[in-house]
Amino acid sequence: MSPKSTSVSVIGPGALGGAVIDFLRNKSLLFNLHSVWGRSAKDSYLYSTESKAQPLKDFPDKDEDLGLLILITTPDEQISVVAEKLSDEKIDWSSRTVVHMSGSLSHLELNNLRKAGAQTCSLHPLQTFSKGDAADRFSGIWFTLQGEESCTLMMQNLVTETGAHLKKMTAEQKKSMHLAAVFASNYLVSLMNVVEQITHSNSIEDGLEMLNPIILQTVENIFTRGTEQSLSGPIARGDESTVKNHLQQMGHDTDLARLYKYLGKSALTIAQKNGRITAQEFDKISDILATDENPK
């Protein structure tokens, strides 16, 4: 048997799907790319090491169209639609494993295929992907796995070969991890955009670049010391006058002030837990952050 013994089909050649396809084409020794299926026939093809054969259709409808492992990397709302459509085709699912790569959804999105005989699970990479990303995006990251136990060995082999790590989770754990990832990645970008707006509003065009060292040092502190020991700044030292000044500075920008107060309350709780501030300082700053109006 060839070392590349497990044939794979990818449904959804987007940002994540593209990285998966690059891995299967150029890096994997245990898995080989069999076919890719996109939104239309021009985005779909049967693959061999010699060529890409363009099919005359946009969806697999017979056994020859699919490998033994099917990875669904479509947007979340399309996963159950794809699964239902696949289960209606005259395809033998008894020897196939179907995996969707959503972070927020469980393997039950593939229930129609499980009933048809396929092994099913959900595998999610804790990484951010953009169109054009390649297989190196998987190196060193973590994947969460949830679903049927029979999928575990194959998924372990796949993930290990990408250079990543695998952690099995319950459906609820996986959903929690995805929620945490949104805060850690997507909303971190949103927060940095707020930083840019603050600096740009005062004609400091390179403000974010100037803050690069403090941002990187803070992230390093979090992973070496933990969140509670990494907090610094006015709230961590009980400096109520600076907190008042900041809120005055925001004036009538209620959205920015609301964000500052919400994050400030979180910082205040951390400062209290690690014993950095007195009970009196906690109460005074808590009162400032609780008011609807900014200090005059």
Kinemage of the C-alpha trace (Angstrom):
@kinemage 1
@onewidth
@group {chain A} dominant
@subgroup {mainchain}
@vectorlist {calphas} color= white
{ca met a 1} P 0.000 0.000 0.000
{ca ser a 2} L 1.276 3.483 -0.849
{ca pro a 3} L 2.285 5.722 2.097
{ca lys a 4} L -0.346 8.153 0.812
{ca ser a 5} L -3.096 5.682 1.599
{ca thr a 6} L -5.976 7.932 2.684
{ca ser a 7} L -7.648 9.869 -0.107
{ca val a 8} L -9.180 13.203 0.899
{ca ser a 9} L -11.820 15.475 -0.592
{ca val a 10} L -12.187 19.114 0.470
{ca ile a 11} L -15.564 20.816 0.175
{ca gly a 12} L -15.116 24.596 0.463
{ca pro a 13} L -11.799 25.901 -0.945
{ca gly a 14} L -11.859 29.216 0.953
{ca ala a 15} L -9.282 30.611 3.389
{ca leu a 16} L -9.108 27.553 5.661
{ca gly a 17} L -9.835 25.127 2.832
{ca gly a 18} L -6.996 26.606 0.787
{ca ala a 19} L -4.485 25.976 3.570
{ca val a 20} L -5.772 22.402 3.946
{ca ile a 21} L -5.466 21.847 0.190
{ca asp a 22} L -1.884 23.158 0.192
{ca phe a 23} L -1.004 20.752 3.004
{ca leu a 24} L -2.524 17.777 1.175
{ca arg a 25} L -0.881 18.668 -2.134
{ca asn a 26} L 2.587 19.577 -0.959
{ca lys a 27} L 3.273 18.374 2.586
{ca ser a 28} L 1.386 15.242 3.531
{ca leu a 29} L 2.815 11.719 3.296
{ca leu a 30} L -0.177 9.995 4.897
{ca phe a 31} L -3.040 11.695 3.043
{ca asn a 32} L -3.498 12.517 -0.639
{ca leu a 33} L -5.810 15.058 -2.213
{ca his a 34} L -8.503 13.341 -4.277
{ca ser a 35} L -10.906 16.157 -5.140
{ca val a 36} L -11.955 19.721 -4.360
{ca trp a 37} L -15.517 21.010 -4.509
{ca gly a 38} L -16.341 24.722 -4.574
{ca arg a 39} L -19.328 26.931 -5.263
{ca ser a 40} L -19.324 26.153 -8.990
{ca ala a 41} L -17.826 23.710 -11.486
{ca lys a 42} L -14.956 26.110 -12.202
{ca asp a 43} L -13.954 25.948 -8.514
{ca ser a 44} L -14.141 22.132 -8.424
{ca tyr a 45} L -11.710 19.508 -9.677
{ca leu a 46} L -10.467 15.942 -9.392
{ca tyr a 47} L -6.791 15.942 -8.439
{ca ser a 48} L -3.834 13.719 -9.171
{ca thr a 49} L -0.092 14.353 -8.846
{ca glu a 50} L -0.019 14.927 -12.616
{ca ser a 51} L -2.982 17.193 -13.218
{ca lys a 52} L -6.185 18.850 -12.094
{ca ala a 53} L -9.165 17.516 -14.058
{ca gln a 54} L -12.057 19.963 -14.134
{ca pro a 55} L -15.382 18.181 -13.489
{ca leu a 56} L -18.512 19.163 -15.389
{ca lys a 57} L -20.483 19.643 -12.168
{ca asp a 58} L -20.267 21.554 -8.912
{ca phe a 59} L -21.168 18.808 -6.418
{ca pro a 60} L -20.117 15.181 -5.901
{ca asp a 61} L -22.823 12.650 -6.741
{ca lys a 62} L -21.028 9.291 -7.055
{ca asp a 63} L -18.415 7.255 -5.190
{ca glu a 64} L -15.589 8.174 -7.557
{ca asp a 65} L -16.001 11.872 -6.781
{ca leu a 66} L -14.975 11.538 -3.143
{ca gly a 67} L -12.061 10.235 -1.123
{ca leu a 68} L -12.299 8.193 2.054
{ca leu a 69} L -11.977 11.356 4.182
{ca ile a 70} L -14.197 14.346 3.410
{ca leu a 71} L -13.295 17.683 5.019
{ca ile a 72} L -16.063 20.297 4.948
{ca thr a 73} L -14.539 23.777 5.264
{ca thr a 74} L -17.543 25.838 4.188
{ca pro a 75} L -19.055 28.675 6.274
{ca asp a 76} L -20.962 27.363 9.307
{ca glu a 77} L -24.425 27.967 7.900
{ca gln a 78} L -23.639 25.753 4.893
{ca ile a 79} L -22.410 22.672 6.782
{ca ser a 80} L -25.777 21.030 7.493
{ca val a 81} L -26.964 21.990 3.994
{ca val a 82} L -23.948 20.257 2.428
{ca ala a 83} L -24.382 17.235 4.706
{ca glu a 84} L -28.055 16.846 3.808
{ca lys a 85} L -27.338 17.213 0.103
{ca leu a 86} L -24.517 14.656 0.272
{ca ser a 87} L -26.723 12.153 2.120
{ca asp a 88} L -29.251 12.320 -0.729
{ca glu a 89} L -26.672 11.187 -3.298
{ca lys a 90} L -26.111 7.535 -4.202
{ca ile a 91} L -22.761 7.296 -2.412
{ca asp a 92} L -21.524 4.486 -0.186
{ca trp a 93} L -20.765 6.103 3.172
{ca ser a 94} L -19.903 2.941 5.093
{ca ser a 95} L -16.134 3.331 4.654
{ca arg a 96} L -15.981 7.126 4.759
{ca thr a 97} L -15.208 9.674 7.453
{ca val a 98} L -16.794 13.131 7.196
{ca val a 99} L -15.364 16.006 9.217
{ca his a 100} L -16.499 19.616 9.389
{ca met a 101} L -14.050 22.264 10.564
{ca ser a 102} L -16.349 24.728 12.325
{ca gly a 103} L -15.401 25.917 15.790
{ca ser a 104} L -18.877 26.640 17.118
{ca leu a 105} L -20.852 23.655 15.788
{ca ser a 106} L -20.834 20.026 16.924
{ca his a 107} L -20.567 16.890 14.783
{ca leu a 108} L -24.367 16.610 14.935
{ca glu a 109} L -24.482 18.980 11.956
{ca leu a 110} L -23.443 15.852 10.013
{ca asn a 111} L -26.188 13.654 11.446
{ca asn a 112} L -27.691 12.794 8.044
{ca leu a 113} L -24.356 11.362 6.945
{ca arg a 114} L -23.856 9.501 10.221
{ca lys a 115} L -27.255 7.843 9.720
{ca ala a 116} L -26.161 6.936 6.182
{ca gly a 117} L -23.147 5.075 7.607
{ca ala a 118} L -20.323 7.624 7.741
{ca gln a 119} L -18.095 8.257 10.743
{ca thr a 120} L -18.449 11.905 11.733
{ca cys a 121} L -16.627 14.459 13.854
{ca ser a 122} L -15.743 18.126 14.081
{ca leu a 123} L -12.131 19.319 13.894
{ca his a 124} L -11.337 22.998 14.454
{ca pro a 125} L -7.974 24.787 14.157
{ca leu a 126} L -7.377 27.524 16.737
{ca gln a 127} L -5.833 29.846 14.185
{ca thr a 128} L -6.834 32.769 12.012
{ca phe a 129} L -6.829 32.236 8.241
{ca ser a 130} L -6.917 34.543 5.232
{ca lys a 131} L -7.301 33.733 1.547
{ca gly a 132} L -3.953 32.560 0.196
{ca asp a 133} L -2.635 31.105 3.468
{ca ala a 134} L -0.604 27.928 3.108
{ca ala a 135} L 0.076 24.798 5.153
{ca asp a 136} L 2.576 26.564 7.440
{ca arg a 137} L -0.364 28.238 9.221
{ca phe a 138} L -0.965 24.923 11.021
{ca ser a 139} L 2.519 24.608 12.495
{ca gly a 140} L 2.477 24.636 16.309
{ca ile a 141} L -1.237 25.429 16.687
{ca trp a 142} L -3.955 23.458 18.504
{ca phe a 143} L -6.941 21.685 16.983
{ca thr a 144} L -10.055 20.809 18.984
{ca leu a 145} L -11.718 17.473 18.173
{ca gln a 146} L -15.292 16.494 19.011
{ca gly a 147} L -17.443 13.670 17.732
{ca glu a 148} L -17.364 9.913 17.276
{ca glu a 149} L -14.514 8.054 18.965
{ca ser a 150} L -13.848 6.119 15.749
{ca cys a 151} L -12.505 9.319 14.132
{ca thr a 152} L -9.794 9.875 16.723
{ca leu a 153} L -6.865 7.938 15.249
{ca met a 154} L -7.273 9.348 11.746
{ca met a 155} L -7.618 12.902 13.057
{ca gln a 156} L -4.611 12.442 15.336
{ca asn a 157} L -2.530 11.348 12.344
{ca leu a 158} L -3.752 14.263 10.237
{ca val a 159} L -3.146 16.904 12.900
{ca thr a 160} L 0.249 15.519 13.956
{ca glu a 161} L 1.427 15.561 10.350
{ca thr a 162} L 0.539 19.253 10.001
{ca gly a 163} L 2.859 20.009 12.945
{ca ala a 164} L -0.047 20.881 15.240
{ca his a 165} L -1.483 19.514 18.506
{ca leu a 166} L -4.855 17.861 19.125
{ca lys a 167} L -7.176 18.085 22.147
{ca lys a 168} L -10.412 16.107 22.394
{ca met a 169} L -13.342 18.024 23.856
{ca thr a 170} L -17.034 17.748 24.545
{ca ala a 171} L -19.401 19.773 22.377
{ca glu a 172} L -19.798 22.385 25.141
{ca gln a 173} L -16.043 22.633 25.725
{ca lys a 174} L -15.456 23.110 22.013
{ca lys a 175} L -18.059 25.887 21.842
{ca ser a 176} L -16.446 27.607 24.832
{ca met a 177} L -13.030 27.370 23.215
{ca his a 178} L -14.377 28.953 20.044
{ca leu a 179} L -15.969 31.796 22.019
{ca ala a 180} L -12.669 32.357 23.804
{ca ala a 181} L -10.850 32.358 20.456
{ca val a 182} L -13.161 35.085 19.137
{ca phe a 183} L -12.245 37.300 22.084
{ca ala a 184} L -8.548 36.397 21.818
{ca ser a 185} L -8.291 37.066 18.089
{ca asn a 186} L -11.213 38.909 16.475
{ca tyr a 187} L -11.951 41.262 19.337
{ca leu a 188} L -8.281 41.891 19.948
{ca val a 189} L -8.228 43.319 16.421
{ca ser a 190} L -11.264 45.437 17.332
{ca leu a 191} L -9.484 46.705 20.454
{ca met a 192} L -6.361 47.594 18.463
{ca asn a 193} L -8.587 49.464 16.015
{ca val a 194} L -9.869 51.539 18.963
{ca val a 195} L -6.229 52.272 19.841
{ca glu a 196} L -5.651 53.479 16.271
{ca gln a 197} L -8.738 55.692 16.389
{ca ile a 198} L -7.570 57.332 19.630
{ca thr a 199} L -4.105 58.088 18.257
{ca his a 200} L -5.283 59.109 14.790
{ca ser a 201} L -7.869 61.486 16.267
{ca asn a 202} L -4.956 63.438 17.725
{ca ser a 203} L -2.829 63.283 14.545
{ca ile a 204} L -0.471 60.597 15.871
{ca glu a 205} L -0.389 58.516 12.703
{ca asp a 206} L 2.294 56.113 13.945
{ca gly a 207} L 0.694 55.620 17.373
{ca leu a 208} L 0.036 51.908 16.974
{ca glu a 209} L 3.605 51.319 15.825
{ca met a 210} L 4.889 53.247 18.861
{ca leu a 211} L 2.810 50.972 21.087
{ca asn a 212} L 4.185 47.817 19.476
{ca pro a 213} L 6.724 47.110 22.284
{ca ile a 214} L 4.185 47.486 25.105
{ca ile a 215} L 1.654 45.305 23.255
{ca leu a 216} L 4.188 42.534 22.630
{ca gln a 217} L 5.545 42.741 26.194
{ca thr a 218} L 2.046 42.510 27.638
{ca val a 219} L 1.294 39.391 25.580
{ca glu a 220} L 4.585 37.843 26.683
{ca asn a 221} L 3.780 38.654 30.324
{ca ile a 222} L 0.387 36.987 30.040
{ca phe a 223} L 1.935 33.706 28.900
{ca thr a 224} L 4.847 33.771 31.337
{ca arg a 225} L 3.164 35.227 34.444
{ca gly a 226} L -0.560 34.706 33.876
{ca thr a 227} L -3.260 37.352 33.484
{ca glu a 228} L -3.567 38.319 37.150
{ca gln a 229} L 0.144 39.104 37.513
{ca ser a 230} L 0.362 40.940 34.188
{ca leu a 231} L -2.010 43.817 34.941
{ca ser a 232} L -0.384 47.226 35.178
{ca gly a 233} L -1.542 50.817 34.768
{ca pro a 234} L -3.689 53.242 36.758
{ca ile a 235} L -6.316 50.778 37.989
{ca ala a 236} L -3.688 48.260 39.075
{ca arg a 237} L -2.130 50.933 41.289
{ca gly a 238} L -5.413 52.407 42.539
{ca asp a 239} L -4.936 55.722 40.724
{ca glu a 240} L -8.456 57.154 40.758
{ca ser a 241} L -7.428 60.611 39.534
{ca thr a 242} L -5.991 59.207 36.280
{ca val a 243} L -9.147 57.178 35.699
{ca lys a 244} L -11.183 60.378 36.166
{ca asn a 245} L -8.900 62.265 33.770
{ca his a 246} L -9.253 59.562 31.119
{ca leu a 247} L -13.045 59.711 31.292
{ca gln a 248} L -12.951 63.511 31.094
{ca gln a 249} L -10.700 63.211 28.057
{ca met a 250} L -13.304 61.067 26.297
{ca gly a 251} L -15.893 63.818 26.701
{ca his a 252} L -19.070 62.983 24.794
{ca asp a 253} L -17.747 59.840 23.112
{ca thr a 254} L -20.167 57.599 24.984
{ca asp a 255} L -19.234 54.405 23.106
{ca leu a 256} L -15.542 54.779 23.920
{ca ala a 257} L -16.303 55.681 27.541
{ca arg a 258} L -18.614 52.682 27.872
{ca leu a 259} L -15.867 50.382 26.580
{ca tyr a 260} L -13.304 51.969 28.909
{ca lys a 261} L -15.615 51.505 31.895
{ca tyr a 262} L -16.441 47.901 31.046
{ca leu a 263} L -12.795 46.921 30.620
{ca gly a 264} L -11.932 49.027 33.661
{ca lys a 265} L -14.337 47.019 35.816
{ca ser a 266} L -12.660 43.825 34.634
{ca ala a 267} L -9.224 45.272 35.464
{ca leu a 268} L -10.523 46.369 38.862
{ca thr a 269} L -11.633 42.825 39.658
{ca ile a 270} L -8.187 41.511 38.694
{ca ala a 271} L -6.465 44.150 40.832
{ca gln a 272} L -8.639 43.205 43.791
{ca lys a 273} L -7.961 39.475 43.353
{ca asn a 274} L -4.187 39.880 43.235
{ca gly a 275} L -4.166 42.226 46.236
{ca arg a 276} L -2.745 45.217 44.372
{ca ile a 277} L -5.286 47.748 45.663
{ca thr a 278} L -6.950 48.477 48.990
{ca ala a 279} L -10.662 48.059 49.670
{ca gln a 280} L -11.000 51.841 49.765
{ca glu a 281} L -9.309 52.241 46.361
{ca phe a 282} L -11.514 49.520 44.934
{ca asp a 283} L -14.688 51.257 46.147
{ca lys a 284} L -13.658 54.706 44.871
{ca ile a 285} L -12.715 53.511 41.389
{ca ser a 286} L -15.761 51.243 41.243
{ca asp a 287} L -17.991 54.278 41.908
{ca ile a 288} L -16.266 56.248 39.130
{ca leu a 289} L -16.713 53.415 36.611
{ca ala a 290} L -20.340 52.849 37.618
{ca thr a 291} L -21.561 56.360 36.795
{ca asp a 292} L -23.355 57.038 33.522
{ca glu a 293} L -21.832 60.521 33.169
{ca asn a 294} L -18.144 61.169 32.673
{ca pro a 295} L -16.449 63.273 35.386
{ca lys a 296} L -16.423 67.019 34.711
